[in-house]
Amino acid sequence: MEIKKLYIDGEWVTGSEGKTFQSTNPATGEVLAEIAEASIEDARRAIAAARKSFYETREWRDMDSQARGDIILKIADKLEERSEEFARLDCLDMGKPYREAQADVDDAVHCFRYYASLIKTPHGGCYDVNYGFGEMHSYTVHEPVGVCAEITPWNYPLLMGVWKLAPSIAAGNSVVFKPASVCVLSCIKLFEIFEECGLPKGVANLVMGPGGTIGNELAGSKDVDMVTFTGSTEVGQSIMRQAAVNVKKVGLELGGKSPNVIFADADLDGAVEWAMIGIFLNQGEICSAGSRIIIEESIKDEFIKRLVKKANAITIGNPMDNPDMGAMVSKSHMEKVLAYIEKGKEEGAKLVCGGERYTEGECAKGYFIRPTVFDECTDDMTIVKEEIFGPVVTVQTFKTEQEAIDMANNTPYGLAGAVFTSDISRAMHVIKEIRAGITWINCYNPTFNEAPWGGYKMSGIGRELGVHGLEEYQEIKQININMKPGTVGWYEH
């Protein structure tokens, strides 16, 4: 089996220690590819290549925005031409249904095009200032940060990569990119497109391997100017500590335990449909998943009845066959989710749907879990407090609006949340009170390249996407000009 290689300084290379790891189809257990594993030495070579590209060669950094944007548009065109291939790779490698993988590719194409256009729009500003020391002119410019280390998760292999790569290279940075080891195939293919489209040597470097070694090296390197990470809060905390070595810029999109608040006056069928999307899309392997349903007590029983009926009707199967739900990303992750389900039972939550591995037909070879609903949950339960990252939702009830708000905010996380009600005044009040960065009213999970994405509290620092996503990869420089140079004489008496 051919080894999929690293991409360092414009060359496809094997790891310096000759180690490899395997990419496996979670729906069948089949080995898809052998992947070159980077060593610390390889990571340092990639950092050096990016640093040389940015600080010495400067071809990409100094390229005008029109030319840089044209190359990024070319990348988008190539990705669109090969969209079926990319969707197939994410479907096989990660376990998500094919149509969801195809939607990810479409979003990735639009993300590249969005940032190719955004870098040609006005930025910076001019300021009227005091003329204490002469006639002064003050203005600001946006400049690239430098060498950016980018570490991405496995739940959206291509799309999460593009969310970081598109704005960072559009801004003129050089990057070292490390995808999650369990899902790398679409990212490797994307770097092939980078090469085809003429991205200069050293601008984009790809290293693959364990986060505990390669990720740590990137986060702790004094030669890296910024590190951005999407993943668990625990790893994000570790990255923050390591980044302190040179006080590098940090961007973090971390865990979530997001509330989905449903009032009695909501459209019940609509709320059920959106709740399904909120927790069962992508097998529940979404950081913003609506994993805590907080519902007004008077409608809880009817809501549960409708939710369970629809959840039991969800189709599960080979992701390439476009079921409603595919496979968990790996055996170990499946076992972790199943352990949470057992914990929920032990702590007294009422299991009303699912709660077990799905093994019918060909699914016996893969890592599938039935959509799971727990009723009669309380704030002190593990399944209510901790991020499960699977198709498991808890249900709690409230009587008053303030009680709903308090329950929604009773979490160290603050990534996302939603409110369902037909009262727009109530909707606006409650949504403003929920301490989260991404919120919805009468819907759940729509995401837009044009709008910022990120969290409050332990869900992270900074924002991806939109104008803010570009600014994450820029520094703002203030420039002050004395329009009438000469002796000031401030020290004379």
Long-range contacts (C-beta under 8 A, 24 or more apart in sequence): 1-31, 1-33, 1-34, 2-33, 2-34, 3-34, 3-35, 3-36, 4-33, 4-34, 4-35, 4-36, 4-184, 4-185, 4-188, 5-36, 5-188, 6-36, 6-38, 6-42, 6-46, 6-206, 6-207, 6-208, 7-188, 7-191, 7-194, 7-195, 7-204, 7-205, 7-206, 8-42, 8-45, 8-46, 8-49, 8-205, 8-206, 8-207, 9-45, 9-46, 9-49, 9-52, 9-201, 9-202, 9-205, 10-49, 10-195, 10-200, 10-201, 10-202, 13-42, 15-39, 15-42, 15-209, 16-41, 16-42, 16-45, 17-41, 19-209, 21-181, 21-209, 23-93, 23-182, 23-183, 23-184, 23-185, 24-330, 25-92, 25-93, 25-95, 25-366, 26-94, 26-95, 26-327, 26-328, 26-329, 26-330, 26-331, 26-366, 26-367, 27-92, 27-95, 27-318, 27-319, 27-320, 27-326, 27-327, 27-363, 27-365, 27-366, 27-367, 27-368, 28-318, 28-362, 28-365, 28-366, 29-365, 29-366, 32-92, 32-93, 32-185, 33-185, 35-181, 35-184, 35-208, 36-208, 37-208, 37-209, 37-210, 38-207, 38-208, 38-209, 38-214, 39-209, 39-213, 40-213, 40-214, 40-217, 42-207, 42-209, 42-214, 43-176, 43-207, 43-209, 43-214, 43-217, 43-218, 43-221, 44-217, 44-221, 46-176, 46-205, 46-206, 46-207, 47-147, 47-149, 47-176, 47-205, 47-218, 47-221, 47-223, 47-224, 48-223, 49-174, 49-201, 49-202, 49-205, 50-147, 50-148, 50-174, 50-175, 50-176, 50-202, 50-203, 50-205, 51-146, 51-147, 51-174, 51-223, 52-202, 53-174, 53-200, 53-201, 53-202, 53-203, 54-144, 54-146, 54-147, 54-173, 54-174, 54-202, 55-146, 57-200, 57-201, 57-202, 59-200, 59-203, 60-169, 60-172, 60-174, 60-199, 60-200, 60-203, 61-144, 61-172, 61-173, 61-174, 63-172, 65-119, 65-120, 66-120, 68-116, 68-119, 68-169, 68-170, 68-172, 69-116, 69-117, 69-119, 69-120, 69-170, 70-116, 71-197, 71-198, 71-199, 72-112, 72-113, 72-115, 72-116, 72-166, 72-169, 72-170, 73-112, 73-113, 73-116, 74-197, 74-198, 75-112, 75-193, 75-194, 75-197, 75-199, 76-109, 76-110, 76-112, 76-113, 76-116, 78-193, 78-196, 78-197, 79-105, 79-108, 79-109, 79-112, 79-190, 79-193, 80-109, 82-189, 82-193, 83-109, 85-189, 86-158, 86-186, 86-189, 86-190, 88-320, 89-158, 89-185, 89-186, 89-189, 90-157, 90-158, 90-183, 90-185, 90-186, 91-319, 91-320, 91-326, 92-185, 92-319, 92-320, 93-157, 93-183, 93-184, 93-185, 93-186, 94-154, 94-155, 94-157, 94-182, 94-183, 94-329, 95-283, 95-319, 95-326, 95-327, 95-328, 95-329, 95-366, 95-367, 96-282, 96-283, 96-319, 96-326, 97-319, 97-322, 97-323, 97-324, 97-325, 97-326, 98-319, 98-320, 98-321, 98-322, 99-322, 100-281, 100-282, 101-319, 104-156, 104-158, 104-159, 105-158, 105-159, 107-159, 107-162, 107-447, 107-449, 108-158, 108-159, 108-162, 110-449, 111-159, 111-162, 111-163, 111-166, 111-449, 111-465, 112-162, 112-166, 114-166, 114-449, 114-450, 115-166, 115-167, 115-170, 115-469, 115-470, 116-170, 118-170, 118-467, 118-470, 119-170, 119-171, 119-470, 124-476, 129-480, 133-482, 133-488, 133-490, 134-482, 134-483, 134-484, 134-485, 134-486, 134-488, 135-482, 135-483, 135-484, 136-480, 136-481, 136-482, 136-483, 137-480, 137-481, 137-483, 138-478, 138-479, 138-480, 138-481, 139-478, 139-479, 140-476, 140-477, 140-478, 140-479, 141-476, 141-477, 141-479, 142-171, 142-471, 142-474, 142-475, 142-476, 142-477, 143-172, 143-474, 143-475, 143-476, 143-477, 144-171, 144-172, 144-173, 144-473, 144-474, 144-475, 145-171, 145-173, 145-225, 145-226, 145-249, 145-473, 145-474, 145-475, 146-173, 146-174, 146-225, 146-226, 147-173, 147-174, 147-175, 147-176, 147-223, 147-224, 147-225, 147-226, 148-173, 148-174, 148-175, 148-176, 148-224, 148-225, 148-226, 148-227, 148-228, 148-473, 149-175, 149-176, 149-178, 149-218, 149-219, 149-221, 149-224, 149-226, 149-227, 149-228, 150-175, 150-176, 150-177, 150-178, 150-227, 150-228, 150-229, 151-178, 151-211, 151-215, 151-218, 151-219, 151-227, 151-228, 151-229, 151-230, 151-231, 151-239, 152-177, 152-178, 152-179, 152-180, 152-187, 152-230, 152-231, 153-180, 153-230, 153-231, 153-287, 154-179, 154-180, 154-182, 154-183, 154-329, 155-282, 155-285, 155-286, 155-287, 155-329, 155-389, 156-282, 157-183, 157-184, 157-185, 157-186, 157-187, 158-186, 158-187, 158-190, 160-230, 161-186, 161-187, 161-190, 162-190, 163-230, 163-453, 163-464, 163-465, 163-469, 164-228, 164-230, 164-464, 165-190, 165-204, 167-464, 167-469, 167-470, 167-472, 167-473, 168-228, 168-473, 169-199, 169-203, 169-204, 170-470, 171-470, 171-473, 171-474, 173-226, 173-473, 174-202, 174-203, 174-204, 174-205, 175-203, 175-204, 175-205, 176-205, 176-207, 176-218, 176-224, 177-204, 177-205, 177-206, 177-207, 178-206, 178-207, 178-208, 178-209, 178-211, 178-214, 178-215, 178-218, 179-206, 179-208, 180-211, 180-231, 181-208, 181-209, 181-210, 181-211, 182-329, 182-330, 183-329, 184-208, 211-235, 215-239, 216-242, 219-243, 220-245, 222-246, 224-248, 225-249, 226-250, 226-251, 226-473, 227-251, 228-252, 228-462, 228-472, 229-253, 230-254, 230-287, 230-464, 232-387, 233-387, 233-413, 233-458, 233-459, 236-460, 250-461, 250-462, 251-460, 251-461, 251-462, 251-464, 251-472, 252-460, 252-461, 252-462, 253-287, 253-415, 253-453, 253-454, 253-455, 253-459, 253-460, 253-462, 253-464, 254-287, 254-413, 254-415, 254-455, 254-458, 254-459, 254-460, 255-287, 255-387, 255-413, 255-415, 255-458, 255-459, 256-287, 256-288, 256-289, 256-291, 256-387, 256-413, 256-414, 256-415, 256-416, 256-455, 256-459, 257-291, 257-292, 257-384, 257-385, 257-386, 257-387, 257-411, 257-413, 258-288, 258-289, 258-290, 258-291, 258-292, 258-413, 258-415, 258-416, 258-417, 258-418, 258-436, 259-290, 259-292, 259-294, 259-407, 259-408, 259-409, 259-411, 259-417, 259-418, 259-434, 259-436, 260-290, 260-292, 260-293, 260-294, 260-417, 260-418, 260-420, 260-444, 261-294, 261-295, 261-404, 261-408, 261-417, 261-418, 261-419, 261-420, 261-430, 261-434, 262-293, 262-294, 262-295, 262-296, 262-299, 262-303, 262-419, 262-420, 262-421, 263-296, 263-401, 263-404, 263-419, 263-420, 263-421, 263-423, 263-426, 264-296, 264-298, 264-299, 265-421, 265-422, 265-423, 266-299, 266-420, 266-421, 266-422, 266-442, 267-420, 267-422, 267-442, 268-299, 268-302, 268-303, 268-306, 269-306, 270-420, 270-442, 271-303, 271-420, 271-442, 272-303, 272-306, 272-307, 272-310, 273-310, 274-418, 274-420, 274-442, 274-443, 274-444, 274-445, 275-307, 275-393, 275-444, 276-307, 276-310, 276-311, 276-314, 277-444, 277-445, 278-418, 278-444, 278-445, 279-371, 279-391, 279-392, 279-393, 280-311, 280-314, 280-324, 280-325, 280-371, 280-391, 281-445, 283-325, 283-326, 283-327, 283-328, 283-369, 283-390, 283-391, 284-388, 284-389, 284-390, 284-391, 284-392, 284-393, 285-328, 285-329, 285-333, 285-389, 285-390, 286-389, 286-445, 287-387, 287-389, 287-415, 287-459, 288-415, 288-416, 288-438, 288-445, 289-389, 290-393, 290-416, 290-417, 290-418, 290-444, 290-445, 291-387, 291-388, 291-392, 291-393, 291-394, 292-384, 292-393, 292-394, 292-396, 292-408, 292-411, 293-393, 293-394, 293-395, 293-396, 294-396, 294-397, 294-398, 294-404, 294-407, 294-408, 295-395, 295-396, 295-397, 295-398, 296-397, 296-398, 296-399, 296-404, 297-397, 297-398, 297-399, 300-375, 300-395, 300-397, 303-395, 304-352, 304-373, 304-375, 304-395, 307-353, 307-373, 308-352, 308-353, 308-373, 311-353, 311-354, 311-371, 311-373, 312-353, 312-354, 312-371, 314-371, 316-358, 316-360, 316-363, 316-368, 316-370, 317-361, 317-362, 317-363, 318-362, 318-363, 318-366, 325-368, 325-371, 325-391, 326-368, 327-363, 327-366, 327-367, 327-368, 328-367, 328-368, 328-369, 328-390, 329-367, 330-367, 331-367, 333-367, 333-389, 333-390, 334-367, 334-368, 334-369, 336-389, 336-390, 337-369, 337-388, 337-389, 337-390, 337-391, 337-392, 338-369, 340-382, 340-383, 340-386, 340-388, 340-390, 340-392, 341-372, 341-383, 341-392, 343-382, 343-383, 344-374, 344-377, 344-381, 344-382, 344-383, 344-392, 344-394, 347-381, 347-382, 347-383, 348-376, 348-378, 348-381, 349-374, 349-375, 349-376, 349-377, 349-381, 349-383, 349-394, 350-374, 350-375, 350-376, 354-391, 354-392, 379-407, 379-410, 385-411, 387-413, 401-426, 401-429, 401-430, 404-430, 405-430, 405-433, 405-434, 408-433, 408-434, 409-433, 409-434, 409-435, 411-457, 412-457, 412-458, 413-455, 413-457, 413-458, 413-459, 414-455, 414-456, 414-457, 414-458, 414-459, 415-454, 415-455, 415-456, 415-459, 415-460, 416-440, 416-455, 418-443, 418-444, 437-463
